[in-house]
Amino acid sequence: MTKNKAGAITPEDAVKEMLKHPEKIGVMVGFKDLTRLHGKWIREIVFGTKDYTLQAHRGSYKSSSLAVAIALIMVLDPTHNIIFLRKTDNDVAEMLRMVAKILRNQVLRDISMVYHGVAVEIITENVDQLSTNLWNSPMGSPQLLGLGIKSSITGKHAQYVITDDICNIDDYQSSAEREHTNLQYDELQNIRNRGGRIINLGTPWHKKDVFRKMPNIHRYDCYTTGLISPVQLAQLRKSMAPKLFAANYELKLLAAGEAVFDTPPETDAELPYRCKGLGYGHIDAAYGGEDYTAFTIGFQDPRTEEIYLYGRLWHKNVQKVLPQIKEDAERFEIWKICCEDNGDKGFLRDLILSETGIWSSSYHESQNKRLKILTYLRQCWPRIKFLPGTDPAYIRQIMDFTETAEHDDAPDSAATICRFFTTYRWEGKS
């Protein structure tokens, strides 16, 4: 590294050194956990010349690395624009906020001064667009445009086309979702400029998902990054279904049709006296058709954190079984019954109160049902004991659950209770 006449390192050499190890830039802008591995990812995104696909396990800071890389591209190559795609518009807004925060950091302003003689400034910023004073487009397009994967991309063009997690568990569960994602990815070939690049980040979920179309794949599972200790991996493995762990951390494709809950918990446990008054009820309601009404009462022992469940399952409209629900609720002395209001706008909540006299509340469910079961019910499964009198059909529906199961009302209700005891909130976000 050269020095000026006074023996100090020049700004130009300082910037060159940082760009050799861009993970240091990430640390300076607030991402304290970035390592040399992340520096390698950032350099490939910023300085690579070919299409590039990065598959890395959950919690590997790939999105943090991408945010740093996008900010650097906007400063180092401001004559070319970027189109960034994620699964949903909300996810896009999150990334653009991260990039904007990085661009405002003094280290990016210093790099801009060295390269352009002027500090970078943000002149346009909203949920889906970001432009700096370094950008000058005769077409009036933004320097960075963010889009959800389901947005219309026809007619748009960019030098850098970047996708981040455009494939998720929805693509695993739905062939229609996979097909739509695949078609949108095909369209990306038409929006990148001649000589431009397509850069992909994410996790594969299905043998027919969009990753089979992506070139130049670099894979980093939980065993190769060194970012998760063996103890942490063991805890993660216990907290979720094996297939969910395989997809998120080992980058192995999920196998459909396999049972998730292989050993039933004890079914003869009596409710400890210290759990009295700590119970909650939950209804997964059916209003007709082939669905079942599932009712779950849950208690958590404050000393041992064991969870006691009592469950009923009826192939009936929820209104026809409210007397039985009231009888069980009074027998177990629970004081609150919860239900989601996504479909009925609070109708069941009001009906429970009027028909049973038990206080009821509703919540808006936004978490993917299968993911909720695979996460919370699986995580709590070793600590669950079913109380005497639990409907055998209720337990059987849980034991028969697979990611492709036709009916999942009982495991969904049980998972909602488990999520409450894990997070102490009813509503969940995907």
C-alpha positions as semicolon CSV with decimal commas, in nm:
position;residue;x (nm);y (nm);z (nm)
1;M;0,000;0,000;0,000
2;T;0,147;0,334;-0,104
3;K;0,175;0,641;0,117
4;N;0,190;1,011;0,044
5;K;0,494;1,230;0,117
6;A;0,388;1,265;0,480
7;G;0,384;0,886;0,516
8;A;0,006;0,858;0,550
9;I;-0,205;0,612;0,354
10;T;-0,386;0,785;0,069
11;P;-0,768;0,775;0,047
12;E;-0,737;0,598;-0,288
13;D;-0,532;0,315;-0,140
14;A;-0,764;0,290;0,161
15;V;-1,062;0,244;-0,071
16;K;-0,878;-0,012;-0,285
17;E;-0,798;-0,211;0,028
18;M;-1,160;-0,200;0,145
19;L;-1,282;-0,320;-0,193
20;K;-1,043;-0,616;-0,171
21;H;-1,218;-0,708;0,155
22;P;-1,570;-0,563;0,123
23;E;-1,689;-0,750;0,432
24;K;-1,505;-0,474;0,622
25;I;-1,736;-0,221;0,458
26;G;-2,029;-0,432;0,576
27;V;-1,898;-0,426;0,932
28;M;-1,849;-0,049;0,919
29;V;-2,208;0,009;0,804
30;G;-2,349;-0,206;1,085
31;F;-2,339;-0,572;0,978
32;K;-2,102;-0,687;1,252
33;D;-2,122;-1,059;1,169
34;L;-1,990;-1,045;0,812
35;T;-1,676;-1,251;0,747
36;R;-1,432;-1,311;0,463
37;L;-1,682;-1,554;0,316
38;H;-1,933;-1,270;0,284
39;G;-1,660;-1,056;0,130
40;K;-1,621;-1,325;-0,135
41;W;-1,996;-1,316;-0,207
42;I;-2,000;-0,936;-0,226
43;R;-1,703;-0,925;-0,465
44;E;-1,865;-1,181;-0,695
45;I;-2,189;-0,980;-0,706
46;V;-2,015;-0,645;-0,761
47;F;-1,720;-0,737;-0,982
48;G;-1,823;-1,065;-1,146
49;T;-1,879;-1,083;-1,520
50;K;-2,103;-1,392;-1,550
51;D;-2,448;-1,481;-1,426
52;Y;-2,422;-1,595;-1,064
53;T;-2,644;-1,798;-0,829
54;L;-2,578;-1,810;-0,455
55;Q;-2,756;-2,074;-0,248
56;A;-2,684;-2,032;0,122
57;H;-2,850;-2,157;0,437
58;R;-3,091;-1,959;0,649
59;G;-2,917;-1,717;0,884
60;S;-2,605;-1,693;0,665
61;Y;-2,638;-1,313;0,619
62;K;-2,674;-1,345;0,242
63;S;-2,933;-1,064;0,230
64;S;-2,704;-0,839;0,438
65;S;-2,422;-0,914;0,195
66;L;-2,651;-0,838;-0,098
67;A;-2,752;-0,501;0,048
68;V;-2,385;-0,402;0,075
69;A;-2,320;-0,525;-0,280
70;I;-2,613;-0,329;-0,428
71;A;-2,500;-0,009;-0,253
72;L;-2,147;-0,058;-0,390
73;I;-2,276;-0,115;-0,744
74;M;-2,475;0,209;-0,722
75;V;-2,159;0,399;-0,625
76;L;-1,899;0,219;-0,840
77;D;-2,109;0,172;-1,155
78;P;-2,367;0,454;-1,156
79;T;-2,410;0,449;-1,534
80;H;-2,602;0,119;-1,517
81;N;-2,935;0,052;-1,346
82;I;-3,052;-0,237;-1,128
83;I;-3,381;-0,424;-1,112
84;F;-3,425;-0,613;-0,786
85;L;-3,694;-0,880;-0,737
86;R;-3,823;-1,053;-0,427
87;K;-4,130;-1,267;-0,361
88;T;-4,350;-0,985;-0,230
89;D;-4,359;-0,607;-0,244
90;N;-4,309;-0,584;0,135
91;D;-3,985;-0,780;0,107
92;V;-3,868;-0,541;-0,166
93;A;-3,929;-0,238;0,055
94;E;-3,722;-0,394;0,333
95;M;-3,419;-0,437;0,105
96;L;-3,443;-0,084;-0,034
97;R;-3,448;0,056;0,319
98;M;-3,128;-0,137;0,397
99;V;-2,955;-0,012;0,081
100;A;-3,057;0,348;0,152
101;K;-2,918;0,325;0,505
102;I;-2,586;0,194;0,372
103;L;-2,562;0,470;0,110
104;R;-2,601;0,732;0,382
105;N;-2,307;0,590;0,577
106;Q;-1,985;0,792;0,567
107;V;-1,782;0,503;0,427
108;L;-1,993;0,499;0,106
109;R;-1,964;0,876;0,082
110;D;-1,585;0,846;0,110
111;I;-1,571;0,581;-0,162
112;S;-1,783;0,805;-0,384
113;M;-1,548;1,098;-0,324
114;V;-1,250;0,890;-0,436
115;Y;-1,420;0,760;-0,750
116;H;-1,627;1,061;-0,856
117;G;-1,502;1,361;-0,662
118;V;-1,843;1,405;-0,500
119;A;-2,012;1,236;-0,204
120;V;-2,305;1,011;-0,290
121;E;-2,645;1,152;-0,197
122;I;-2,990;0,995;-0,227
123;I;-3,218;1,213;-0,440
124;T;-3,513;0,976;-0,491
125;E;-3,633;0,727;-0,231
126;N;-3,958;0,538;-0,187
127;V;-4,071;0,182;-0,124
128;D;-3,973;0,057;-0,470
129;Q;-3,726;0,311;-0,615
130;L;-3,390;0,453;-0,519
131;S;-3,167;0,695;-0,713
132;T;-2,855;0,892;-0,623
133;N;-2,692;1,210;-0,749
134;L;-2,444;0,990;-0,938
135;W;-2,722;0,857;-1,164
136;N;-2,828;1,035;-1,480
137;S;-3,079;0,847;-1,693
138;P;-3,203;1,002;-2,018
139;M;-3,507;0,772;-1,992
140;G;-3,598;0,894;-1,644
141;S;-3,585;0,543;-1,495
142;P;-3,469;0,491;-1,134
143;Q;-3,118;0,370;-1,056
144;L;-3,259;0,087;-0,841
145;L;-3,609;-0,046;-0,904
146;G;-3,762;-0,304;-0,670
147;L;-4,041;-0,538;-0,777
148;G;-4,238;-0,828;-0,634
149;I;-4,206;-1,140;-0,847
150;K;-4,574;-1,116;-0,944
151;S;-4,537;-0,759;-1,075
152;S;-4,546;-0,680;-1,444
153;I;-4,192;-0,660;-1,578
154;T;-4,270;-0,638;-1,949
155;G;-4,088;-0,349;-2,115
156;K;-3,841;-0,291;-1,833
157;H;-3,465;-0,318;-1,883
158;A;-3,158;-0,325;-1,658
159;Q;-2,788;-0,406;-1,663
160;Y;-2,814;-0,587;-1,329
161;V;-3,114;-0,811;-1,263
162;I;-3,101;-0,944;-0,907
163;T;-3,341;-1,193;-0,748
164;D;-3,349;-1,270;-0,375
165;D;-3,569;-1,548;-0,231
166;I;-3,818;-1,546;-0,520
167;C;-3,870;-1,916;-0,440
168;N;-4,008;-2,016;-0,098
169;I;-4,228;-2,275;0,073
170;D;-4,524;-2,163;-0,140
171;D;-4,338;-2,297;-0,444
172;Y;-4,296;-2,628;-0,264
173;Q;-4,665;-2,660;-0,183
174;S;-4,818;-2,527;-0,505
175;S;-4,744;-2,635;-0,861
176;A;-4,925;-2,321;-0,981
177;E;-4,691;-2,104;-0,771
178;R;-4,387;-2,288;-0,910
179;E;-4,512;-2,241;-1,265
180;H;-4,570;-1,869;-1,215
181;T;-4,225;-1,818;-1,063
182;N;-4,065;-2,013;-1,348
183;L;-4,247;-1,807;-1,612
184;Q;-4,146;-1,479;-1,449
185;Y;-3,785;-1,592;-1,428
186;D;-3,789;-1,677;-1,801
187;E;-3,904;-1,321;-1,867
188;L;-3,594;-1,185;-1,691
189;Q;-3,387;-1,289;-1,993
190;N;-3,575;-1,023;-2,190
191;I;-3,528;-0,738;-1,945
192;R;-3,155;-0,756;-1,890
193;N;-2,948;-0,542;-2,124
194;R;-2,708;-0,694;-2,371
195;G;-2,398;-0,781;-2,172
196;G;-2,592;-0,753;-1,845
197;R;-2,602;-1,002;-1,560
198;I;-2,865;-1,199;-1,371
199;I;-2,771;-1,262;-1,006
200;N;-2,979;-1,496;-0,789
201;L;-2,983;-1,561;-0,414
202;G;-3,204;-1,801;-0,223
203;T;-3,288;-2,153;-0,106
204;P;-3,416;-2,442;-0,321
205;W;-3,744;-2,606;-0,216
206;H;-3,859;-2,844;-0,490
207;K;-3,696;-3,044;-0,770
208;K;-3,908;-2,853;-1,022
209;D;-3,868;-2,506;-0,870
210;V;-3,702;-2,211;-1,042
211;F;-3,350;-2,300;-0,925
212;R;-3,327;-2,567;-1,193
213;K;-3,319;-2,278;-1,444
214;M;-3,049;-2,080;-1,265
215;P;-2,686;-2,105;-1,385
216;N;-2,347;-2,103;-1,212
217;I;-2,477;-2,221;-0,873
218;H;-2,253;-2,181;-0,568
219;R;-2,386;-2,375;-0,266
220;Y;-2,307;-2,305;0,100
221;D;-2,487;-2,529;0,350
222;C;-2,475;-2,504;0,729
223;Y;-2,173;-2,735;0,748
224;T;-1,949;-2,539;0,510
225;T;-1,993;-2,175;0,617
226;G;-1,883;-2,219;0,978
227;L;-2,141;-1,960;1,081
228;I;-2,343;-2,192;1,308
229;S;-2,182;-2,391;1,588
230;P;-2,252;-2,765;1,632
231;V;-2,447;-2,687;1,950
232;Q;-2,662;-2,430;1,771
233;L;-2,721;-2,672;1,483
234;A;-2,834;-2,941;1,726
235;Q;-3,082;-2,699;1,882
236;L;-3,212;-2,593;1,540
237;R;-3,252;-2,954;1,433
238;K;-3,465;-3,026;1,739
239;S;-3,681;-2,718;1,691
240;M;-3,829;-2,804;1,351
241;A;-3,936;-3,086;1,125
242;P;-3,642;-3,276;0,969
243;K;-3,749;-3,181;0,618
244;L;-3,773;-2,813;0,710
245;F;-3,423;-2,827;0,861
246;A;-3,298;-3,005;0,549
247;A;-3,436;-2,734;0,321
248;N;-3,335;-2,431;0,527
249;Y;-2,994;-2,539;0,651
250;E;-2,870;-2,836;0,448
251;L;-3,010;-2,708;0,115
252;K;-3,171;-3,044;0,050
253;L;-3,500;-3,062;-0,134
254;L;-3,808;-3,144;0,071
255;A;-3,963;-3,485;0,014
256;A;-4,342;-3,470;0,010
257;G;-4,575;-3,726;0,162
258;E;-4,368;-3,824;0,467
259;A;-4,510;-3,804;0,818
260;V;-4,374;-3,523;1,034
261;F;-4,477;-3,642;1,381
262;D;-4,341;-3,993;1,422
263;T;-4,384;-4,061;1,794
264;P;-4,705;-3,963;1,981
265;P;-4,655;-3,785;2,314
266;E;-4,790;-3,935;2,637
267;T;-5,169;-3,950;2,643
268;D;-5,243;-4,036;3,006
269;A;-5,107;-3,728;3,185
270;E;-5,329;-3,551;3,439
271;L;-5,334;-3,173;3,440
272;P;-5,113;-3,044;3,725
273;Y;-5,295;-2,831;3,980
274;R;-5,056;-2,540;3,917
275;C;-5,183;-2,516;3,555
276;K;-5,540;-2,437;3,663
277;G;-5,651;-2,102;3,529
278;L;-5,368;-2,087;3,273
279;G;-5,556;-2,243;2,984
280;Y;-5,653;-2,104;2,646
281;G;-5,889;-2,237;2,383
282;H;-5,860;-2,219;2,008
283;I;-6,111;-2,307;1,735
284;D;-6,022;-2,392;1,377
285;A;-6,370;-2,359;1,234
286;A;-6,547;-2,535;0,949
287;Y;-6,863;-2,394;0,795
288;G;-6,936;-2,678;0,555
289;G;-6,778;-2,890;0,284
290;E;-6,503;-3,136;0,366
291;D;-6,332;-2,934;0,641
292;Y;-6,332;-3,030;1,008
293;T;-6,387;-2,815;1,314
294;A;-6,096;-2,858;1,554
295;F;-6,103;-2,735;1,913
296;T;-5,787;-2,722;2,122
297;I;-5,742;-2,636;2,489
298;G;-5,383;-2,573;2,592
299;F;-5,203;-2,525;2,923
300;Q;-4,836;-2,455;2,986
301;D;-4,677;-2,560;3,314
302;P;-4,492;-2,251;3,445
303;R;-4,232;-2,471;3,615
304;T;-4,146;-2,728;3,351
305;E;-4,272;-2,548;3,035
306;E;-4,448;-2,870;2,940
307;I;-4,759;-2,813;2,728
308;Y;-5,081;-3,003;2,799
309;L;-5,330;-3,028;2,513
310;Y;-5,689;-3,143;2,499
311;G;-5,836;-3,169;2,151
312;R;-6,168;-3,243;1,982
313;L;-6,242;-3,291;1,613
314;W;-6,581;-3,285;1,439
315;H;-6,672;-3,321;1,072
316;K;-6,942;-3,058;1,132
317;N;-7,022;-2,691;1,102
318;V;-6,877;-2,504;1,401
319;Q;-7,219;-2,367;1,499
320;K;-7,348;-2,720;1,563
321;V;-7,071;-2,808;1,811
322;L;-7,062;-2,489;2,020
323;P;-7,258;-2,658;2,306
324;Q;-6,989;-2,927;2,330
325;I;-6,716;-2,665;2,312
326;K;-6,884;-2,476;2,596
327;E;-6,904;-2,794;2,806
328;D;-6,532;-2,869;2,760
329;A;-6,432;-2,508;2,823
330;E;-6,623;-2,497;3,151
331;R;-6,486;-2,837;3,259
332;F;-6,127;-2,717;3,213
333;E;-6,204;-2,370;3,349
334;I;-6,055;-2,182;3,056
335;W;-6,138;-1,814;3,035
336;K;-6,066;-1,731;2,673
337;I;-6,129;-1,885;2,329
338;C;-5,955;-1,745;2,022
339;C;-6,024;-1,785;1,652
340;E;-5,903;-1,624;1,331
341;D;-6,122;-1,370;1,151
342;N;-5,975;-1,396;0,801
343;G;-6,289;-1,541;0,646
344;D;-6,577;-1,438;0,871
345;K;-6,483;-1,082;0,978
346;G;-6,537;-1,162;1,347
347;F;-6,866;-1,353;1,313
348;L;-6,742;-1,658;1,507
349;R;-6,589;-1,444;1,780
350;D;-6,923;-1,277;1,847
351;L;-7,108;-1,608;1,818
352;I;-6,888;-1,776;2,079
353;L;-6,959;-1,501;2,329
354;S;-7,333;-1,500;2,264
355;E;-7,374;-1,880;2,259
356;T;-7,135;-1,984;2,536
357;G;-7,087;-1,673;2,750
358;I;-6,709;-1,731;2,734
359;W;-6,489;-1,437;2,646
360;S;-6,363;-1,470;2,291
361;S;-6,119;-1,279;2,074
362;S;-6,015;-1,295;1,712
363;Y;-5,689;-1,236;1,527
364;H;-5,588;-1,202;1,163
365;E;-5,375;-1,497;1,052
366;S;-5,098;-1,410;0,808
367;Q;-4,859;-1,702;0,859
368;N;-4,848;-1,990;0,613
369;K;-5,041;-2,275;0,774
370;R;-4,801;-2,554;0,682
371;L;-4,499;-2,351;0,788
372;K;-4,667;-2,277;1,122
373;I;-4,722;-2,649;1,183
374;L;-4,370;-2,744;1,075
375;T;-4,223;-2,476;1,299
376;Y;-4,424;-2,433;1,620
377;L;-4,597;-2,769;1,662
378;R;-4,280;-2,951;1,567
379;Q;-4,072;-2,738;1,804
380;C;-4,308;-2,800;2,097
381;W;-4,380;-3,165;2,016
382;P;-4,130;-3,316;2,267
383;R;-4,291;-3,106;2,545
384;I;-4,654;-3,189;2,462
385;K;-4,874;-3,426;2,662
386;F;-5,231;-3,499;2,554
387;L;-5,486;-3,492;2,834
388;P;-5,724;-3,782;2,895
389;G;-6,040;-3,763;2,687
390;T;-5,868;-3,609;2,385
391;D;-6,043;-3,723;2,068
392;P;-5,842;-4,008;1,905
393;A;-5,938;-3,864;1,564
394;Y;-5,778;-3,534;1,667
395;I;-5,449;-3,706;1,751
396;R;-5,468;-3,925;1,442
397;Q;-5,504;-3,622;1,213
398;I;-5,189;-3,476;1,367
399;M;-5,000;-3,803;1,331
400;D;-5,116;-3,833;0,968
401;F;-5,001;-3,482;0,882
402;T;-4,768;-3,440;0,585
403;E;-4,692;-3,131;0,380
404;T;-4,942;-3,266;0,125
405;A;-5,211;-3,385;0,371
406;E;-5,570;-3,324;0,263
407;H;-5,687;-3,227;0,613
408;D;-5,482;-3,031;0,866
409;D;-5,738;-2,868;1,096
410;A;-5,622;-3,041;1,417
411;P;-5,247;-2,977;1,365
412;D;-5,323;-2,619;1,262
413;S;-5,519;-2,555;1,583
414;A;-5,254;-2,725;1,798
415;A;-4,978;-2,529;1,623
416;T;-5,160;-2,201;1,692
417;I;-5,176;-2,279;2,064
418;C;-4,807;-2,376;2,058
419;R;-4,718;-2,053;1,878
420;F;-4,898;-1,858;2,148
421;F;-4,702;-2,030;2,425
422;T;-4,379;-1,975;2,231
423;T;-4,434;-1,609;2,135
424;Y;-4,731;-1,504;2,353
425;R;-4,916;-1,365;2,051
426;W;-5,190;-1,516;1,839
427;E;-5,117;-1,356;1,505
428;G;-4,820;-1,479;1,301
429;K;-4,640;-1,336;0,999
430;S;-4,487;-1,539;0,714
